[in-house]
């Protein structure tokens, strides 16, 4: 954007004044908080908002929501900020209507694609990796916008059409092997960057959960039911229900379908998505196929198992979540890395021993321990490699070795965590 809203600058200055005793933290916040609007946002001629994910010339449905969450409190009193967010919601809904299986889109119908994949790529689609969270995040943004503003303007026919698309797709993908036509093949050496078995994925049982081809990392699922993504779907459907009951109570048939769907997904998570671990007790699995096979791990991207309380699926003191958290934050999780500079959750999406700043911020946002929260904030501050920004992954022994120097989502979540810490009284003002 050529000029960011005055409310953003005013809010940033107010927070920076409270960070005066911690100059490096203040500098990081000053850089990270406005980064999305300064570097990734473009207001289009139709009034909608397009957000580049950072160093990739496309808009991800997931990232574009996460990139602006820290601005939502400003929408209550600032019409300009409200217009920007509403424009983004409408852009996201438009893209879902174009292709509800795609995860990333072009700014115009220019036929640009990340790869020449074997899938139904239209001219608007940058990438067509089907991920449950790509449909959840725009609905989350609309819900949080509504909660902050009380504004029902988004709940129009486009909203209803988008909800119907999502509900129909989630129901269809409850029976992926028999009812879905979605396939995806990328001819590449990376095992996790495609879907195997003819682009359809390995067989899955009918569990009540809804199938996903890819994880929130854009890596292919080993088994078709990622538990964190199904948690997110259940929460999102309940939020849609809340909106419809308040704004469109006459949609009784749609409301009934939504209730049945989230009930089935939640039962599927509890019946098929947990694992009795000999060391940690009952934990949530990363993925399952519904036939008794599991992936036991957690990934840095959100939705993650670590983020379940942040998303609203359970409380932070839920016993199964706490067991799962102990597993995630241990070296029994194959993507938890410990080094000389930091320890935390990484991802198969980046090299071994690379920790993600997003995961550290999320670990802090979901912790009940003030001392651990403060330790995590200090770790974030000390691992920016003196760039003044958060990154994707960094080496646990040497933060100067990092991926993606420009990653707006990571900057946004860090800013959200800093404000959370101030609200908790855990920063010396």
Number of C-alpha atoms within 10 A of each C-alpha: 12 10 7 15 17 12 17 17 13 11 14 19 14 11 16 19 12 14 20 14 13 13 11 15 20 22 16 23 28 19 19 25 27 23 23 25 21 15 17 20 23 19 16 12 7 8 15 19 22 24 26 24 24 21 13 12 18 23 24 23 27 24 24 28 24 22 27 25 19 18 21 18 16 18 21 16 12 15 13 15 21 21 16 21 23 22 20 27 27 19 22 29 23 16 22 23 15 15 18 20 27 25 27 27 30 21 19 11 12 12 13 20 20 14 12 13 17 14 17 15 18 18 15 21 27 26 26 25 28 24 26 31 26 25 29 23 23 26 25 24 22 24 20 16 24 19 15 15 16 11 14 15 10 17 16 11 9 14 18 18 13 21 20 15 16 22 19 14 19 23 22 17 23 24 18 24 18 9 11 15 10 17 21 22 18 18 12 11 8 9 13 18 19 26 22 19 12 11 16 18 22 16 14 19 18 17 22 24 33 28 32 26 29 26 29 26 18 18 20 23 27 22 23 26 32 32 29 30 29 29 25 26 30 26 21 24 23 18 18 21 21 15 18 18 14 11 14 15 13 11 12 12 8 16 20 11 16 22 15 12 24 25 16 18 23 21 15 21 24 12 13 25 27 22 23 11 15 7 10 15 16 17 23 29 25 26 26 26 22 22 13 10 15 21 16 20 21 28 26 29 23 24 28 25 28 29 25 21 17 17 20 15 20 16 14 20 13 11 14 17 22 19 18 26 22 16 22 23 18 16 15 14 17 17 24 24 23 18 14 10 14 21 23 25 30 31 24 16 16 16 15 17 23 31 31 29 29 25 26 25 24 23 24 23 23 19 17 12 10 14 11 13 21 15 13 23 22 12 18 21 21 15 24 19 16 13 12 19 25 33 25 24 28 28 25 24 18 16 21 14 12 22 17 14 15 18 24 32 27 25 28 27 26 30 25 21 21 25 16 15 19 15 10 10 11 15 17 11 11
